[in-house]
Amino acid sequence: MRATLHQLKVFRQVALAMSYTKAGNELGLTQPAVSIQLKQLENNLDLPLFEKIGKRLFLTPAGLELNNFCDELFERFDSMDMTLSALKGHLEGEFHLAAVTSAKYFTPHLLGAFHKRYPKVNLHLDIVNREQIIQRLQENKDDLVIMGLVPESMSLTCHPFVDNPIVAVASPNHPLAGKKNIKLNELSEHAFIFREKGSGTRKALEDFFQANELTIQPNMILGSSETIKQAVMADLGISALSRHSVTLELATNSLVELDIEDFPLVRSWYLVHHESKHLSPIAQAFINFALSPQENVAGLCDRFLERHFIEKDHNN
């Protein structure tokens, strides 16, 4: 294939933006300069890379193949930059991490501790629900993802790095609050609030109830842990959430943890990537950091939560 690196950079930017003008703005080139580079590339390949239908630009089959090649090529370039910087004794470059919503309470602080060790790494964090995390894995959008319930249908490598206990919570005024050794089947007698479909916490809870032949019909379905916490505090029902998401409320007695048999459901948080993914030196360093006994990531998360609710009590 006869193509210059500059031509491939221009092509890749146009494929991302699907606009000559927007690509030129990103690259500091005029629209005619972008057109000339792409025309030369198409002449060298003797194949069209884009086609215009109406006012919209689309990749041709050849363009799709070249775009996939460019994704791999420039990912390897980035990885080589990181490798060379690591050989010099420091890491620098881009690191993209995505986490499910229930992990948002500790993930930024985990990244903060990592950044103190590697200050030249540029961090990017996206917080999304489980369905979106799975889609991001399918599209290979991130270096790593953090999730609790890993899909079995995909070929993934999973690194458990911290416990994720799912606890049953209620308002302090709820009839079950303060009661000891609550039988599991008693839950069916009380209003129960579930997360939305696609939530890892909900999937873990449904699997647990099914395994114990218990049918729970949710009286409410809410789209975030924060909304559920407010609904439970308003005594609209009980729910089950990651303890990481309710530590502050439990510490201030805004919520109480129910003493139910077989609870909490102890799961793990995982660092996840495709089995075949070529990990960048930064991604590998992050895995090593999270798994290192010396770093004590679980303790780091707990210390943050304890510090945060102590500060909250002091401010109140």
C-alpha positions as CSV (number, residue, x, y, z in Angstrom):
1,M,0.0,0.0,0.0
2,R,1.4,3.4,-1.1
3,A,0.4,6.0,1.5
4,T,2.1,8.5,3.6
5,L,1.5,8.8,7.4
6,H,0.2,12.3,6.9
7,Q,-2.4,11.0,4.4
8,L,-3.6,8.3,6.8
9,K,-3.9,10.9,9.6
10,V,-6.0,13.1,7.3
11,F,-8.1,10.1,6.2
12,R,-8.7,9.0,9.8
13,Q,-9.8,12.4,11.0
14,V,-12.3,12.7,8.1
15,A,-13.6,9.2,8.9
16,L,-14.1,10.3,12.5
17,A,-15.8,13.6,11.7
18,M,-17.4,12.6,8.4
19,S,-16.7,16.1,7.2
20,Y,-13.8,17.6,5.3
21,T,-14.2,21.0,7.0
22,K,-14.4,19.6,10.5
23,A,-11.4,17.4,9.9
24,G,-9.5,20.3,8.5
25,N,-10.2,22.4,11.6
26,E,-8.9,19.6,13.8
27,L,-5.8,19.2,11.8
28,G,-5.1,22.9,11.1
29,L,-5.7,22.4,7.4
30,T,-8.0,24.1,4.8
31,Q,-10.8,22.1,3.3
32,P,-9.1,22.1,-0.1
33,A,-5.9,20.8,1.5
34,V,-7.8,17.9,3.0
35,S,-9.4,17.1,-0.3
36,I,-6.1,17.1,-2.1
37,Q,-4.6,14.6,0.5
38,L,-7.6,12.3,0.2
39,K,-7.6,12.4,-3.6
40,Q,-3.9,11.5,-3.6
41,L,-4.5,8.6,-1.2
42,E,-7.4,7.3,-3.3
43,N,-5.3,7.6,-6.5
44,N,-2.5,5.6,-4.8
45,L,-4.9,2.9,-3.7
46,D,-6.9,3.0,-6.9
47,L,-10.1,2.8,-4.8
48,P,-12.6,5.3,-3.6
49,L,-12.7,5.7,0.2
50,F,-15.7,8.0,0.6
51,E,-19.0,8.4,-1.1
52,K,-21.4,11.3,-0.8
53,I,-25.2,10.6,-0.7
54,G,-27.2,13.7,-0.5
55,K,-25.3,16.0,1.9
56,R,-23.9,13.1,3.9
57,L,-20.5,11.5,3.7
58,F,-20.1,7.7,4.0
59,L,-17.2,5.3,4.0
60,T,-17.0,2.8,1.1
61,P,-16.1,-0.8,1.8
62,A,-12.5,0.1,1.1
63,G,-12.8,3.0,3.4
64,L,-14.1,0.9,6.2
65,E,-11.2,-1.5,5.8
66,L,-8.7,1.3,5.8
67,N,-10.3,2.9,8.8
68,N,-10.0,-0.4,10.8
69,F,-6.3,-0.6,9.8
70,C,-5.7,3.0,10.8
71,D,-7.3,2.4,14.2
72,E,-4.9,-0.4,14.9
73,L,-2.0,1.5,13.4
74,F,-2.4,4.6,15.5
75,E,-3.2,2.6,18.6
76,R,0.2,0.9,18.1
77,F,1.9,4.3,17.6
78,D,0.4,5.6,20.9
79,S,1.5,2.4,22.6
80,M,5.0,2.8,21.2
81,D,5.1,6.3,22.6
82,M,4.1,5.0,26.0
83,T,6.6,2.2,25.8
84,L,9.5,4.5,24.9
85,S,8.5,6.9,27.7
86,A,8.3,4.0,30.2
87,L,11.9,3.0,29.1
88,K,12.9,6.5,30.1
89,G,11.6,5.9,33.6
90,H,8.2,7.5,33.3
91,L,4.8,7.0,31.7
92,E,3.0,9.6,29.6
93,G,0.1,9.5,27.2
94,E,-3.7,9.0,27.1
95,F,-5.6,6.6,29.3
96,H,-9.4,6.0,28.8
97,L,-11.3,4.3,31.6
98,A,-15.1,3.7,31.8
99,A,-17.0,2.6,34.9
100,V,-20.5,1.6,35.7
101,T,-22.5,4.1,37.7
102,S,-22.3,2.2,41.0
103,A,-18.5,2.4,40.9
104,K,-18.5,6.2,40.6
105,Y,-18.0,6.7,44.3
106,F,-14.5,5.3,44.4
107,T,-13.2,5.3,40.8
108,P,-12.2,9.0,40.7
109,H,-10.2,8.6,43.9
110,L,-8.5,5.4,42.5
111,L,-7.6,7.5,39.4
112,G,-6.4,10.3,41.6
113,A,-4.0,8.0,43.5
114,F,-2.8,6.6,40.2
115,H,-2.2,10.1,38.8
116,K,-0.1,11.0,41.7
117,R,2.2,8.2,40.8
118,Y,2.1,8.9,37.1
119,P,1.4,12.7,36.7
120,K,2.2,12.8,33.0
121,V,-0.7,10.5,32.1
122,N,-3.8,12.2,30.8
123,L,-6.8,10.6,32.3
124,H,-10.3,10.2,30.7
125,L,-13.2,8.7,32.7
126,D,-16.7,7.9,31.5
127,I,-19.5,6.8,33.9
128,V,-22.3,4.9,32.2
129,N,-24.7,2.0,33.0
130,R,-23.9,-1.7,32.4
131,E,-25.6,-1.9,29.0
132,Q,-23.5,1.1,27.8
133,I,-20.3,-0.5,29.3
134,I,-21.0,-3.7,27.3
135,Q,-21.5,-1.6,24.1
136,R,-18.3,0.2,24.8
137,L,-16.5,-3.1,25.2
138,Q,-17.9,-4.3,21.9
139,E,-16.7,-1.2,20.2
140,N,-13.3,-1.3,21.9
141,K,-13.7,2.4,23.1
142,D,-11.7,2.2,26.3
143,D,-8.4,0.9,27.6
144,L,-10.1,-0.7,30.5
145,V,-13.6,-0.7,32.1
146,I,-14.7,-1.2,35.7
147,M,-17.8,-3.3,36.2
148,G,-19.3,-5.7,38.7
149,L,-21.2,-8.2,36.6
150,V,-19.2,-9.4,33.6
151,P,-21.0,-10.7,30.6
152,E,-20.3,-14.4,29.9
153,S,-21.1,-14.1,26.2
154,M,-17.9,-12.1,25.4
155,S,-14.2,-13.2,25.5
156,L,-13.0,-11.0,28.3
157,T,-10.1,-10.9,30.7
158,C,-11.3,-9.9,34.2
159,H,-9.2,-8.8,37.2
160,P,-11.1,-8.7,40.5
161,F,-9.5,-5.9,42.6
162,V,-12.0,-4.9,45.3
163,D,-15.1,-6.3,47.0
164,N,-18.5,-5.0,46.0
165,P,-21.0,-5.9,48.8
166,I,-24.6,-5.4,47.8
167,V,-26.7,-4.5,50.9
168,A,-30.4,-4.2,51.6
169,V,-31.3,-0.8,52.9
170,A,-34.4,0.9,54.3
171,S,-35.5,4.1,56.0
172,P,-34.9,4.1,59.8
173,N,-38.7,4.3,60.1
174,H,-39.3,1.2,58.1
175,P,-40.9,-1.8,60.0
176,L,-37.9,-4.0,59.2
177,A,-35.4,-1.5,60.5
178,G,-33.7,-2.8,63.6
179,K,-35.2,-6.3,63.2
180,K,-32.7,-9.1,63.5
181,N,-32.3,-12.3,61.3
182,I,-35.0,-11.3,58.8
183,K,-36.0,-14.3,56.7
184,L,-35.5,-13.8,53.0
185,N,-39.1,-14.5,52.0
186,E,-40.2,-11.6,54.2
187,L,-39.0,-9.3,51.5
188,S,-42.0,-10.2,49.3
189,E,-44.3,-8.6,51.9
190,H,-42.7,-5.2,51.5
191,A,-42.5,-2.6,48.7
192,F,-39.2,-3.1,46.8
193,I,-37.4,-0.5,44.6
194,F,-35.3,-1.8,41.7
195,R,-32.7,-0.2,39.5
196,E,-33.4,0.0,35.7
197,K,-32.9,-2.8,33.3
198,G,-29.3,-2.9,32.3
199,S,-28.0,-2.2,35.8
200,G,-25.5,-4.8,37.1
201,T,-26.8,-4.4,40.6
202,R,-30.3,-5.3,39.5
203,K,-29.0,-8.3,37.4
204,A,-27.1,-9.6,40.5
205,L,-30.2,-9.2,42.6
206,E,-32.6,-10.9,40.2
207,D,-30.2,-13.8,39.8
208,F,-30.0,-14.2,43.6
209,F,-33.8,-14.1,44.0
210,Q,-34.2,-16.6,41.2
211,A,-31.7,-19.0,42.7
212,N,-33.6,-18.8,46.0
213,E,-37.0,-19.2,44.2
214,L,-38.2,-15.9,45.5
215,T,-40.4,-13.7,43.4
216,I,-40.2,-9.9,44.0
217,Q,-42.3,-7.6,42.0
218,P,-40.8,-4.1,42.1
219,N,-43.2,-1.4,43.1
220,M,-40.9,1.2,41.6
221,I,-38.1,1.2,39.0
222,L,-35.7,4.1,39.2
223,G,-32.7,5.0,36.9
224,S,-29.9,5.7,39.4
225,S,-28.6,4.8,42.8
226,E,-29.0,8.5,43.9
227,T,-32.7,8.5,43.1
228,I,-33.3,5.2,44.8
229,K,-31.6,6.4,47.9
230,Q,-33.9,9.4,48.1
231,A,-36.9,7.2,47.5
232,V,-35.9,4.8,50.3
233,M,-35.2,7.7,52.6
234,A,-38.7,8.9,51.8
235,D,-39.9,5.5,53.0
236,L,-41.3,4.5,49.6
237,G,-39.8,1.0,49.9
238,I,-36.6,-0.9,50.5
239,S,-33.9,-1.6,48.0
240,A,-30.5,-3.3,47.6
241,L,-27.5,-1.2,46.5
242,S,-23.7,-1.4,46.4
243,R,-22.4,-0.5,49.9
244,H,-20.0,1.9,48.2
245,S,-23.0,3.9,47.1
246,V,-24.6,4.2,50.5
247,T,-21.7,4.4,53.0
248,L,-22.4,8.1,53.7
249,E,-26.1,7.5,54.3
250,L,-25.5,4.6,56.6
251,A,-22.9,6.5,58.6
252,T,-25.3,9.4,59.1
253,N,-28.3,7.1,59.8
254,S,-30.2,8.5,56.8
255,L,-30.5,4.8,55.8
256,V,-30.1,1.6,57.7
257,E,-28.7,-1.7,56.5
258,L,-31.3,-4.5,57.0
259,D,-30.2,-7.7,58.7
260,I,-31.5,-10.2,56.1
261,E,-30.3,-13.8,55.8
262,D,-27.7,-14.3,53.0
263,F,-27.1,-10.6,52.8
264,P,-24.9,-8.8,51.9
265,L,-24.4,-10.3,48.5
266,V,-20.6,-10.2,48.1
267,R,-19.5,-9.6,44.6
268,S,-16.3,-8.1,43.2
269,W,-15.4,-5.1,41.1
270,Y,-13.4,-6.1,38.0
271,L,-11.0,-4.4,35.7
272,V,-12.1,-5.8,32.3
273,H,-10.7,-5.8,28.7
274,H,-11.0,-8.0,25.7
275,E,-8.8,-11.2,25.8
276,S,-7.1,-10.2,22.5
277,K,-6.7,-6.5,23.4
278,H,-3.2,-5.1,23.1
279,L,-2.8,-3.4,26.4
280,S,-0.9,-0.1,26.4
281,P,1.8,0.3,29.0
282,I,-0.4,2.7,30.9
283,A,-3.3,0.2,31.0
284,Q,-1.0,-2.5,32.3
285,A,0.4,-0.1,34.9
286,F,-3.1,0.7,36.0
287,I,-3.9,-3.0,36.4
288,N,-0.7,-3.6,38.3
289,F,-1.5,-0.6,40.5
290,A,-5.0,-1.8,41.3
291,L,-3.9,-5.3,42.1
292,S,-0.7,-4.4,44.1
293,P,-0.9,-5.4,47.8
294,Q,1.3,-2.5,48.5
295,E,-1.2,-0.1,47.1
296,N,-4.1,-1.6,49.1
297,V,-6.8,-0.2,46.8
298,A,-9.6,-1.6,48.9
299,G,-8.2,0.3,51.9
300,L,-7.8,3.4,49.7
301,C,-11.5,3.3,48.8
302,D,-12.6,2.7,52.4
303,R,-10.4,5.6,53.7
304,F,-11.9,8.0,51.2
305,L,-15.5,7.0,52.2
306,E,-14.7,7.3,55.9
307,R,-13.0,10.6,55.4
308,H,-15.9,11.9,53.4
309,F,-18.6,11.1,55.8
310,I,-16.5,12.3,58.8
311,E,-16.2,15.7,57.0
312,K,-19.9,15.6,56.2
313,D,-20.8,15.1,59.9
314,H,-18.4,17.8,60.9
315,N,-19.9,20.3,58.4
316,N,-23.4,19.5,59.6
